Amino acid sequence: MTAQSTVMTKRELLDAHKSTPQGLMFYASLSELRADRALVSYLHPLTRAWHDLDLDGVLCLEGLPTLYLTIRHKRVSAEEAADLQRRFWNQGLATILVIVDTVNVRVYSGLSRPIKPQDVKNKPESLVEVLNLADYAMNIQSFMLQLATGSYYRSHVGHFHADSTVDAYLLNNLRATRDKLIGEGRGLAVEAAHTILARTLFVCYLTDRKIIDLGDFQECRCASGTPFGDMLAALTTDEDKQRSLCGLFSKLKDDFNGSMFEPATLAECRQLNRHALNDLTHFLQGHEGTGQYTLDFWAYDFHLIPVETISAVYEDFLKKEDEPTKRTKGAYYTPRFLAETVIDLALRGQASLEGKRFLDPACGSGIFLVTLFNRLSAIWMMDHSKADYGRKADALKAILRDQLCGVDENPTACRIACFSLYLAFLDCFDPPDIKSYISRKGKLPSILKYRDPTANTSLAFPVIHEDDFLNPSHDLPKDFDFVVGNPPWSGRGAAKGLHHRFAQKIPEYLSQGGTGCILLPSKSFLNEESNRFQEQWLRTVTLEEVVQLADYSFILFKEAKCPCMIVRFRAAQPDLATASVEYVAPKVTRIDYRDGIIPVAASDRKEIPLRQVLAAARGGVAPSVWKQYLWGTPRDIKFLEMLQQMPRLDEIAGSPEENKRWVKGQGFQPFYPEKAASNADYPKGKETPWSGPERFIPATRDFPSMILLPADCIPLNGYLRKIKASENLLRRSPSKQLFQPPLVIISQGIGKDAMPKIAFSNDTVIFQDSLQAISGQPADEDLLLFLTVYLRSKLAKYFLFHTSANWGTERDKILFMELLRIPFPLPGSEYVHRNADEIVRQVAQKVRSLKKKMENDVRKQANVLAAHAWQEDRSRQVDALQANLEPLIYKYFDLIEQEIILIEDAVDVAIPSATPGYFDKPIPSRARVRSINMGSYSDGLAKYAETLSKTLNEWAAQSKSTVRTSMVGGIHEKTDMACMTVELTGHAEPFKEKAPSAETIVAVNSLAQSAASRVGGLDYLRGIIVFDGSRIHIFKPTALIGWTRTAALNDAAEIYARIANARHTMQNGDV
């Protein structure tokens, strides 16, 4: 077909989509979809979408539905297209909808809110672009490649928003309506409003999916097919509406065996006064919503919205009803894609699921169980496509009875889990209505086993158990093949958390060698208190994989207090000599904008020997091991190992009782007379060693940088009066020596520009226990001044970021014990420069000079405005001095260029990129290497090329080789991929910039996708290094994290290792 042609048959267009790059698969019929068992996770929603959206094709990326194609033989109006996008958006699965008609091709986003068909005069945000058919057909390959690399989303970023999903909007709509129902003139309690809204939402599911018809209920007094909102609006009196709701809910209670629709009395429904009933009716009829993230009810189609959305409603409502309990119990909504990821990790390598039994020990509203049921039922129906209604019903009931089990102590959660399973069960039938099922098979089976045995009179078989998994009131089933789920997280401390107790209990319920795969808070391994748990638990189970999602902590669980990880283990003791753990630590990227889809770069996959973790746990530093592998590359790990061999700061700084060179400790604890008077267990006060007017430094956000001046302090007695503490007694009083100069004062928090809060004082200063200090003798003043600069240096930030449990994972802070483990060899040590004494003297002298200048300047400040301006100037002067002294810190530790590269990349790229607060936050690691304007990388790929070439050439010279390298590289704009070609020649040449061709990118992407894989929401990617004769090609996305100097060092090591391995193979004749 020529570029000018606009005539193309449907078959030609479908065939054009079938020639996909590696890793993508296009399905041109429903039978093709059903034949591919790799799609079993999504077969049910894909089948529904195929029929309801009249699809002609589906494009999947590594098994994940990404694009829907519908081809129409007549012109599709803008209004019709808008309605198609609305229904597509409701399903919340694929990201792209392509509508082809006789005139043009429209590309719509699934991550933009829909608009009413009558409002299409202006181009909606959901419409990404409009193309003519010829252009679209000629560029299908490029288009699909852009989807595979994520560049299409980045190029049209205004049309794709991770927070614009159907469940996010629906929750906000329900919250807004809830707030009206509990507002002035309505009088509903929060719990009552949630009960009414939850029942209302579930009726919407039942009617839209044609499981019930309101016209069949005498209480509703309406015609067949009447929408819920219209039914309420047609009733003329408040009493009629109240009776109708009560009767409907009560009848549904009978049909669904009490699940969710617990008894609803007329008195309860009468809580809905006229205003509340009008609010509910208006909500259902689609009257205007308010707020940026609310939509009118017209936008929702519960025929397409996933059943798992019920989980979100339950979690959100429970949180509002009892927020303190939620924080204590730690129950958080599990995103749908994340639940699928946990299940896929659990099932990886499992050939058949026939007869396999699954347990969710904290099932909540049932998202894991519903996902498993949909998968198991899809497999059965694929294998028994001609089974009749009765046989299918019996088989699907058997799946519920024999293969699934859930436990939760919250009765509301249990009822919703049952209801969700009923919906998923009925969804498998055609027709799915409850009347047809009852007429053929009788009532739905009662599957909820209550804690109270007298309530189980109608129990058919238990699937959901209302009980406490840790302390069950009755015997729970055991010998499961798989345990999956999201156990409750509780408490910041790791030693006694519920999550640890669940992890320890789960192996009891697994068969020998059975698999557990659960979500746990990251602190389970990263907390200083977790060492004992790790040493015990890791000897009783075989830990196979950890997916550390700390970098996604504010994205996956937006309201959780700590990040999470997925752990996969077997109920079998490990081989301590050989066992290793695959540690996957993905970083936030923009390759896929769907919530819960997590790209994993090759550099984010590591292997950690189990014996290394156990040895560290015995030494109390296991969290440091996990943390080093979180952001550390192979070169970083080796460098950190070298640093950890050096003498540590805690070898010379200890408590007064330890009689070390320096004293370390926390400040005093105030004594509060009011607390002592009201609490008999309050500790007795100790007499204060201070008279009152001594200088006191508070632990404020504006903690002084580097140098503490007298002007930074306030009188101690004035501070104690302000906080209503005793001026004569202290709750805890450290040694007075701790407050004597010279001393270095340390705050746990991380300040501006990721700078640790550390300041030197050569005056006596008092501080509270939220601050720590290291104090020495006057003869050590130079060394303590040097320590102050060192603890604020890039080297210290590098080490602490890679080894402290909280920084870059949960809260940006450094525990005092972690800081004391920092390497600090003294002058004269084999680990430092031969002129270390002189370096210490130079640093100390420069800090003293600045301190003297500041003391003179502060006396000149006449007013508040002048003082404020001086503080800003003070910060600039401190920053300038710190930058000026960095080379001396490097020199003191005798660091080489490659080690400095690791440090500066971590400080400039990794640290400011860690744990972004929201998905679209600009961070250095994912900035395009060409467009970033940041120090070393303002020249794009040049620094990477220079480092790679220099490293390879130096190694070649050391091995007496005459081979040298030259570099050519550039960026392919459409796919947002960068290519670097290493030419092996006889002489080195400077880097030349040249963009790769489209053909090259397509070919290499095929190699990359063939080496990639997907497990649920985890998309395992690969940067590619291809050997082609005397050339080596390196292909990666343009994100800076892949093109830093550190990346060049690691790529050089891989290239060199592969060359050495090839030579070894040839020499040994293994060719």
N, C-alpha and C positions, 0 to 999 in steps of 0.2 A: 504494500500500500504506500502511495506517495504521501509526502507531507501535506499536500493540498487536499487529499481525498477526505471526505467526511462520511462516506458510506462504508459501513462495516457490519457484517453479519454478527449475530450473537455468538455463534460458534467461533468465529475468528477472534472476537474479543476475549472469549474465555480461553482460547488456546494461547493468546498473547500473555495472559496471566500465568499460564502453567509453566512457562519457561522461567523458573524462579532461581535466584541466587541460592547457594548452599545454605541450609538452615531454615529456609522458608519453604512452605508447602501450600499449594493452592488446591482447593477442593471445589470441583465444579458441579457436584451433585450431592444430595443427602446420602445416597448409597456409598459414595466415596468417604464421606465423613464417618459413617457407621462402620465401614470396613477397617478403619485405622484405630487399633486398640490404644495407640498412644494418646488418643483424644478422649479416652473414657471419662476423664475428670470433667470434661466440658460437654459431653455428648447431649445431655438433657437440655441445657440452655441453648446449645447450638440447634438442636432439633426444633425447639420452640421458636427461635429467631428465624430459622429457615421458612417456617410456615407463616409466622405472624408478620414478618417484614418482607415476605416474598423474595427471598434471596436467590441469587444465581451462583454465588461463589463466596468462599471464606478463605482468607489468607491467614496462615498460622506461622508464627515465628517460634521455632523450637517447641512446637506443640501448644503454644499459647495463642488463642484467637486474637488477631490484631486488626484485620480489615474485613468488613462485610461489603459485598458487591451486589447491587440490584440493578438489573437492566430492564427498562420499560420500553415498550414498542409504541408509545405515544408520549407526547410532551407532558412532563410532570410540572405542575404549577408550583410557584414558590410556596403557596399554602400547603400543598400536598407534601412537598419536600420538608417543610418545617415540622409537619406532623410525623413524618418518618423519622426525622432526627430525634423528636421527643420520645418516640417508642424505643428507638435505638439507645438513647441515653438512659432510659429506665432500666435496661438490662445490666448496664454497668460492666460489660465484659471487654469488648473490643474498643479500640481507640479511634478507628477511622471507619466512616461510612461513605462509600462511593455510590452515587446515584447517576446512572447513565440513562439519558432519554434520547429522543430523536434530534435534539438541538445541541446539548452540551453535556459536560460531566461536572457534577458538583461533588466536592470533597467536604465532608462534615466531620466535626470533632465530637467524640463521645465524652470529652472533658470540658464541655461548655454547657451552660444552662440552656434549656429550650425556651422558645418564645411562642406566644399564641399565633396561630396561622394568620389571624387578621392583622398582626403587627409586623408583617414581613416587608413593609415598604422600604425600610432601611435594612442594609445588609446585617444579618444577625452575627453575633460573635461566633456562634457555632459553625458558620459557613467559612471554611478555611480558604478555599479558592474555587473559581469556576474556570474550566478549561474547555477548549473544543476537542472533539473526539479524536481528531488526528494527532494533536499534540499529546494528548493523554496516552494514546496507543503507542506512539513512538517512544515515549519516555517511561513506560511501565517498569522496565528493568531498573532504571535509575531511581524511580519512585520507591520501589520495593527495597532497594539498597539503602535509601535514605531512612526508611522505616527501621531497617535492621540495625543501622548504626545510631539511630536516635536523632540524626541531624534534621529530619523533617520536623520534629517537635521543636527543636531549638530555633529553626528558621521561621517557625510560625508560633512563637512562644505565646503570643497574645490570645491564642485560641485553645490552649491546653493548660488547664489548671487542676492540680492534684486535689484541691479542696472543692471542686465543683461536681462531685459525684452525686448520684441520686440519693444515697443514704445520708450524706452530709446535709443536703437540702431538706430531706424529709425530716430528719431529726430537728433541724432548726425550725421548720414549720410546726412540728409538734410542740416544741418548747414554747414558741410564740403563742400557740393556742392554749397550752397549759397555763401560761402566765395570765392570759385573759380569764380563764376559768377560776383562777384563785384570786383574781383581782377584785377591786371594789365593786360591790353590787352583785357579785356572784356567790361568794361565801363558801366555795369548795375548799376542803383541805387538799394539800398536795397529793396525798395518797389517793383520795377519791378522784381527783382530776386525772391522775395517771391510770387508775382502774378504768374509767370511762374511755379515755383515749386509747388505751391498749385494746380494749374490746372493740372499739370502733375500727381501729386499724386492722384487726384480724377479720372483722366482718368484710372489710374492703378486699382483703386477700381472698376470702371465700367467694365473694360475689364476682370479682374480676376474673377469677380462675374457673368460674362456673361450677364450683363445688356445691354452692347453694344458690337458690333463686329466691329472692325476698317475696316474690309472688306466691311461693308455696307455703308461706307462713301466715296463718290467719291473723296473728297479732299485728302484722305489718299493714294489712288492708291496702294492698297495692297490686298493680298488674305485673305480670311476668316481665322480667328484665328491667324493672325500675331500679335506678341507682339509689344507693343508701341515702344520699343527701336529698334527692327528690322525694323519697318516701317520707322523710321527716318533714320536709317543707309542706307536703300536702295535708298533713294532719293539722287541724285548726286550733286545738286547745293544748295547753301545756300538759294537762292530765293525759290526753291521748298519746302525746309523744312519750311521756314517762312510762305509760303502760306498754306501749309498743316496744320500747327499748327493753324494759324488764322482761316482757314475754319472749322477745327474740333471744335475749341472752340466756334465759332459763331453758328454752328449747335447745339451743346450741349446746348447753351444758349436758343435756341428756344424750344428744347425738355424739358428742365428743368425749363421753365418759368422764366429765368433770374437768378435763384438762383445759386450763386457762379460764374457761367460763364457769367459775365457781358460783355458788348460788347467788342470784341477784334478786333482792327483794324490792317490792314496790317502794318501801320506805327509803331504800338506798337510792333508787332512781329519782325519787322526789327531791333529793338534794339538788337536782338540776332545776334551777328556777328559769324564768322566762329568758333572762339575759344569757344564762349559760347555754340554754337550749338553742337560742339564736346564734351564739358563737359557734356551737358545734355544727349547726345546719349550714351556716355561712362557710365554715371551713370545708365542709364536704361538698358544697356546691361550687366552690372555686371563686369565692369573693376575694377581693384584693388582699394579699398578704402585705406585711410590712417588713422592712429591713433588707439589707444588701443580700443576705443569704437565706431569704425565704422565698417560696414560690406558692402560687395559688394551687389548689388541689387539682385543677384541670391538668397539671403537668404530669401527674403520677398515673401509672398503669400497673396495677398490682398483679396483672397477668404476667408481666415481665420482670418486675422487681424481684431480686433473689429472696428466697425464704430466709436466708441467713441474716437479712436486714432486721428481722425480729430480735436477734441478739443485740444489735445496736440500741434498739428501743428499750429493751429490758435493762441493759447496763446503764444507759443514760438516766432512765427513770429511777432506778435503784440508787444511783449516785445522788440524785437530787433529794430523795426521801431521807437518806441517812448517810450524809457525806462523811462524818467521822468514822462510822462503821466501815464504809467502803475503803477509806484509807487504811484502817486497821486490818481488814480482811484482804485488801489488795486485789480485789476483783476488777479486772479491766476488760473492756470489749476487745475481742481478738479480730483484727481485720480479716476479711474473707480470704484474700490471697495469702496472708500469713498462715492461716489455718491450713490451707491447701499445701503450703510449703512444708509445714510440720508433718503432715500425712505423707507427702511424697518422699521426704527424707526417711521416714520410718519404713516405707515400702520399697525403697531403692534396692534393686537386685532381687525382689520377690517375684518369682515366675508366676505364681497363681495365688489368688485370694480365696479359693474355694475352701470352705470350712474354717477359715481363719477367724479368730475371735478378738474383739477389740474392746478396750476399756478406756473411758475418760473419767478419771477419779475426781474431777471438779468440773462437771459438764456445763454448769451455768445454764444458758438458754439453748445449748445443744449444737453450736456451730460445727464442732468436730464430728459429732454423731450424724448430723444431717449430711455433711460433706461425704462421710464414709458411706451412708446409706445410698446417696445418689450414685456413688461410684460402684458399689456392689450391685445395686439394682440394674445399673446400665450394663455391667458385664453380663449379668444373667439374661437380660433382654437381648443383648447382642447374640448370645449363644442359643437363645430360644425365641427367635423372632416370630415363630408361628404358633406360639402357645396361646391358648384361649384365656378368657377372662378369669375363669376359676383357677386354672393352673397357675397363672401369673399371681393372683392374689395369695394363693397358698405359699408360693415360693418367696414372695416379698415379705409375707408375715414370718416365714422361717428365717429370713435374714435378720429381721428385728429380734426375733426370739432367740436365735442361736448364735448370732455373731456380734451383736452390739450390746453394750452395757454402759450406763452412766450413773454417776453418784454425785449428789450435791445436797448440802444440808439446808439450803434455802427452798422452801416449798413452792414459792412463786417461780423460781428458776426451773424447778422440776416440771411444773405444769406447762410452762412455755416450751421447754425441751420436748415434752410429749406432743404438744400442739404442732410444733415445727416438724416433728417426725410424721405426724398425721398428714400435714400438708404435702410433705415430700412423697409420702406413700400414695396419696390420692392422685398426685400429679402424674403418676406412672400409668394411669388408666385413661381410657377414652370411651365414654365420657368420664370425667373425673368427679362427677357430682355424688354427693353423699347418699342421695336417695337410691341411685342405681346400685351403689355398693351395698347398702343395707338390704335392698330387695334380693340381691344375689348371694351375699355372703353373711348377712346379719350385721349387727352393730360393730363398729370399730373395736378392736380388742383393747381392754383396759391394760395399760402397760406401766402404770406408775405404782410402785410399792411404797406406801407411806411408812414413816417411822412408827406411827401408832398402828399396831397390828389389827385393831378393831376396824380400821378404815379400809381394809383390803378385801372386803367381802366379795367384790366383783372382779378382782384381779384375774386377768386371763394368763398373762405371763409377765414377769418383771423385766423391763428394759431400763427404766429409770428408777433409781433407789434414792428416796429421801433419807439421807443419813450422813454422818460424819465419817469420811473415809479414814481419818486418822484414828478415830475411836468409834467404830460402828456399833450400833445397838443390836444388829443381827448379822449373821454370817453373810458376807458378800461372796459372790462367785470368785474363783481363782483360776490359775493356769491359763491366762490369756496369752495369745501369741504377740499382741501389741498393746502397749499402753501409750496413749497420746493425750495431749491436752495442754491447758494453761493453768496450772495450779495457782492458788492465791499467793501473792507476794505480801509480806508483812514486815514492818519494822526496818529501819535503816541498818540496824545491827544484823550481821549475817549469822551469828552463832546460834540463835534460837528462832530463826525465821521459819514460818510455815513452809516456805519453799524447800528448805533443807529437810524438813520432816517428811514432806511428800516424796522427795527424791529418795530418801532412805526407806520409805515404806513401799514404794512401787515394785521393787524386785520381788517382794513377797507374793505379788499377784501375777507375776509373769511365769510362764512355763520355763523350764531350763533352756537357756539360750534365747528366750524370747526378747523382743526389742522394745525398749522404752524410747520415746521421742517426745520431749516436752519443752515448753517455754519456761525459762527461769529468769529471775532478775540477774543482770550481769554481776551484781555484787556477790552472787553465790560463789564466784571464783575470784573476784577482784577486790573483795573486802579484806582488810587485815585480820578480821576475826574468823575468816573462813578456812584458815590453814588446817585446823583440826578436822573439820568436816571433810576437806579434800583428802587428807591423808587416810582417813577411815573409808570414805565412800569409794574412792578410786582403787581401793584394794578389793572391794566386794563386787564391783561391776566392771565390765570392759567398756570403757569410754571410747567410742569410735570417731565421733565427730562433734565439734563445737562450732556453731555459727554465731559469732559474736556480732550483735547488732547495735553495739554502743553508739556508733556514728549516726544511727537512725533514731536515737532515743527520743528526740522531739518531733519526729515525723510519724513513726508507727503508732506510738502511744502518746498522743499529744498532751494528755493530762496526767500521765504517770509520773511518779517522783524519781524513777530510776530507769536506766535502759535495760534491755533484755537480751537473751541469747537462746538459741535452740541447742539442746544437747541430745545426742543419739547414743544409746548404750545398750549392751546386751546383759542379760541376767546370767553372767558367768564370770568367774574370777579371771583376771588378765594374766598374760604371760609377762611378768615384770621385766624380764630380760630383753624382750623384743617389741613389746607393744608400743605403738605410737598413736597420737591423736591428730586427725586432720583438723586444723584450725583455720576456719574461714572467717575473715574479718572485712566484709565489704564496706566501701566508702560511698557516701552519697554522691550520685551522679545524676545527669539528666537524660540518660539513654531511654528510660521508659518512665512516663509520668503517672502510671497507675499506682494507687496506694497499695503497698505490699509487694510490688515487683522490684526485685533487688538485684541489679547487675553486680557480678563478681569478677573483678579483674584477675588475671593470672597471678599478679603480684600479691593478691589478697588471700592466696591459698598457701598454707604452710603445714609442715609436719613437725610436731613436737614430741620427742621421746617421753613416754610416760614416766620413766625413771627420773627424768629431769624435773618434772612437776612434783613427784613424790619427795625427792631430795629437798627441793625448795620448800615444800610444805613442812617437812621436819625442821627446817631451819627458820620457819616463820616468814618466808618470803615468796610463797607460791603466787600471790597476786602480781608480784613484779615480773614473773616469768610470762604469765598470760598477757600482761600489759606490753611487754617488750615486743611481742609478736603481733600486737594489734596494729601498730603503725610502722614497726621496724622492718626494713628490707633485710635480705641476707647480709649485706655489708654492715648495716646498723647493728645486727645481732653480734657480729664479730667484734665490732668496735665497742659495744657495750660490755661484752665479756672482758675485753682488755681493761676498760675503765674499772670494772668491778674487781679486778685483781689488785688494784691499788689500795693503799691504806685509806680507811674511811674517816670521816669527821668524828664519828662516835668513838673512835679509838683514842682521841685526845680530849673529847668533851663528854662529861658524865655528871651524875648527881654528886652532891658534896660527899656522900658516903663512899663513893668510888675512888676518891682522891686522884682524879685525873688532872691533866694540865689545866683544863678549863672547866668551869661549872656550867651546866645547862639545866633548864627547867622552865616551868610555866609560872606565870604571875600569881598573885594572891587571889583568893576567893572572898568576896565581901560577906559580912554577917548581917542578916536582915532581922531586926528585932521583931517585926510584925509576924514573920514566918515562924520564928522561934516561939512566940507566944501562942500561936494557934496550932503548932505541931509538936507533940511531945517527943517525936523521934528526931527532931531537928538537932544537928550536932551542936555541942557546946562551943562557945566562942573562945578564941585564943587572943591573948592580949597583943595589940598591934605594936610593932617595934618603931613606929613612926609617930612624930608629934603632930603632924597635920598639914603644914604648909608646903611639904615636899613637892617637887615637880612630878606630875603624873601625865602619862601619855595615853589617851583613850584609843581603843581599837576602832577607829572610824574608817569610812570608805576612803577618806582623803589622808590615809596614812602617809607620813613623810617618805620621800624617796631618797635612799642612800644616806642622807645626813639628817640627824635629828638635832634641831636647834632649840634653845631654851624657849623661844617664842612659840614653838609647837606644843608646849606643855601648859597644863593648868594646875592650880593647887589641888592636892589630893583631898583635903577636907571639904573643899567646895564640891568636888565631884561626888564624894560619898553622901553629902547632904542631898544632892540632886536626885540620886537614885534611892534615897531613904534607907541607906545602909549605916551601920554603926561606925562612929569615928574612933572607937576605943577597942573594938573587937574585930577579929577576922575569922572567917569560917576555916580557911586554910592559909597558913603562912609559910612560904618557902624560906630558904636560907637568905639572909640579908646580902650575902656575897653575890647572889644572882643579879642584884640591882646596882652593883658597884661598877664604876668604869675601869677600864674600857670594856664596852659590851656591844654586842650585835643583837638588835631586837627584831623579832621575826613574827609576821602574821601568816596564818594558814592560807589566807585568800590570795588570789591572783589579781593583780591590778591591771591598769590600762596597758594595752599593747602586750598582753601576756607577760607582764613583768612581776615577779615575786615581790611581795611587800617586805622590804628589808631595809633597816636603817642603822647606822653606827652612832653611838653616843660616847663622848668622853666626860660626861657628867652623870652623877647619880640620878636615876630616873625610876619611878615606880610605875608598875603596870598590872593589869588584871590578868586572870587566867586565860583569856582569849588570845593573849600574846605569849610568846616564848622568847628566851634569850640565851645567849652564850656569853659568859663573862670570863675575863682573864686578868692576868697581872699587868701592871703598867708597862713592864718590859716587852709585852707582846702586843702593844698598841699597833705597831706597823702590820703585824700579821693579821690582827682582827680587822684592820682597815682593808687589807687585801682580801680577807674572807668576805667582807661586805660586798666588794665589787665582784668577786668571783661568784657569789650566790645569786647575783643579778645578771650574770653574764650569759651569753648564748650557749656556752658549754654547759653551764648549770641547768639552764632551761631545757636544753636537749636531753640531758640525763634524767632530770626529774619528770619531764613529760613522758619519757619512755618507761619509767619505772614506778611512778606514783599511781596509785589505784584510781583516784578520782579525776585527776586532771585529764580532760579530753574524753571522759566517759560519762560522768554523772554531774559532779559539781567541780568547778575549777578551784581546787584547793590542794595544798600539799600538807600532809600530816607531818608533825615534827619528827617522828621516828623515821619517816621516809627521807626527810631532808638530811637527817644525821647519817644516813647511809651513803651520802654523796662522796665520791673520791676526794681526798684532801691530803695528798702526800706533802710533807714539809720540805723546805729547802735542805739539800743534802741527800734526799732520797734518790734512788736509781730511776724513779719514774718522772723526775722533773729536769728542767734545763740546768746545765751546770752553773749558770748565772742566776739561779732562782732567787738568791738573797737580794741581788741588785734589782731584780724585777719587783719584788715585794716593796723595796724601799722606794722605787719610782712611783708605783701605784699609790702608796701611802702618802707620799709628798704631794701628788696631784690632788688627792681628795682633801688633804689639809688646806691646800691653797684655796680650793673652792669653798670650803667651810668658812674660812676666814673672810672671804669676800662676801658670802651670804650673811654672815653675822654683822658685817658693816652695812650692807644694803638694807637689812630689815629694820635697822634703827632709823632709817631715813623715811620710812613710810608714814605719812602724816594722816591718812584717812583710809576708810574701808576700800574705796575704789582703787587707791594706789596700792594697798596691800594685796588686793585681788590680782591686779596686773603683775605685781611682783611675784606672786605665787606661780602664775603662768610662766613668767620668765625664769623662775627657779627650776621649774620642770624642764624647760628647754635646756638650761645649762647642765642639769644633771644628766639628761639624755645625751647631750653632746659629749660630756666627759666619759660616760659609759661607753659610747661608741669609740671614742679615742683610745680607751684602755683595752678594748677587746683583743687587739693584736698581742698585747702583753700577756693576756690570759692564755691565748694559744701558745705563745712562746714559753710561758712557764711550764705548761704540760708537754712541751716539745712535740706538738701535733704536726702532722704532715698535711699536704694540700688536700688529699683525698678525704681525710678525717674532717677537715674544716668544711669541705663541701657537704658532707653528711649533716653536720651541725647546722649550717646556714640554711639548707633546704628544709630541715625540720622546723626551724624557727620562722622562716619566711613563708613556707608553704603549708606544712602539715598542721602546725599549731593553730594558725588562724582559720584553718579549714575544718577543724574537728567539731563534731556535733553541731551542725548548723541548726539554728532555731526554727527555720522553716524551709520548705523544699526549694524555693526559688532564691534563697539568700545567695548573693554573690560571694563566692569564696575562691581563694587563689588556686586550689587544687583542680577545679574544674573550669577555670577560665581558659579561653582558647589561647594556645601558645603564641599565636601571631598577634593577638590584640591586647594582651596583657602588658601593662606598663609598670614593671616592677623590677627595679635593680638589674640583677643578672639576666633577666629574661625579657628585657625590652627589645632584644634583637631576634625574637622568635626562636627558631630552631638552632640558631648559631651556637649557643652555649652547650647545648646537648651534643652537637656535632663536634665541637672543639674538644670537649671532655672525652667523648668516645674515641675520637681519633688519637688524641694524646695518650690515653690509657693503653690502647691496643699497640701503638707504636713503641711505647716504653717497654711493654712486655715482650714485644718482638725483639727489641734490641737486647734485652736481658737474656733472651734465649738464643742469641747469636743469629737470628734470622734476618735476611736482607729484605723481607717483605715489609712494605709500609702501606698506609691507607690514605685514601682521599674520599671526601664525603660530598654527596649530592642529595638534596632533599627539598621537599615542599609540601603544600597542602592542597588536597582536592576539595574545592569549596562545596560542591553539591553534597557530598557524603560526609563532610567534616572529618575526613581521615587524613593523616599525615604519613608521609613515606620518607625514609632515609635509606639511601643506598651507599653501602661501604664498598669501595673499589679497592681490591688488593693489587697494589702496583709495586714498582721498585722505588718510588719516592713519594713522600707525603705532599699533598696539595691542600690549599685552603678550601673551606666549605663553599659550595656553590648552590644557590637556591634554584630549584626547578620543580614545578608541580607534576605529580604523576598523572598519567593518562587515565581516562575512564575505564578503558579495557584492563589496565593494570589493577585498578581498584576492584573491579568485578572479580578478576581472577584470584586476587589475594583474599578478598572477602570470602570466597568459596573455601579457601584453605582455612581461614579463621573459623568459619561456621562449622566446618567438618571437625575441628578440634574442640568446638564448644559443646555445651550441653545445658539442659534446663532441668531443675528439680523443683517443681512447684513454682513458687515466686522467685527462686534463686536462678539467675541467668548467668551461667558460668562462661565468661568471655575469655578470649585469648588475644593478646598482642602477638603478632606473627613475626618470626625471624626466619627468612627463607634463604637457603644457600643455593646460588645459581652460578656454578663455575667459579670465576674469580670475583663474583659480586655477592654481597649479602644484603638482602632487603629487609627493612624493619618497618612494619605497618602498625599504627595504633590510632585511636581517636585523638583529636587535637587537644584534649584536656591537658593542662600543664603537668598534672601529676605523672603522666607518662613520658614527659620530655624534659624533666629536670636533670641537673648534673648527676644527682643520685641515681636516677633511672639509667643514665649513661654508664655509670660505674657497674651497675648490676647487669646491664645488657652486655657490656664488655666481658664480664665474667662468664656469662652464658655462652657467648660466641667463642671465647677462648676455650672453655670446657668442651664444647662440641667439636671444635677443631682438634683438640688433644685426644678426644675419644675416638674420632675418625682415624687419626694417625695410629692410635693404639690398635684399633680393629684391623687396619691394613697390615701393620707389622706382624700381627698374630695370625694373619691369613683368614680372619673371620669375615670374608667378603662374599 
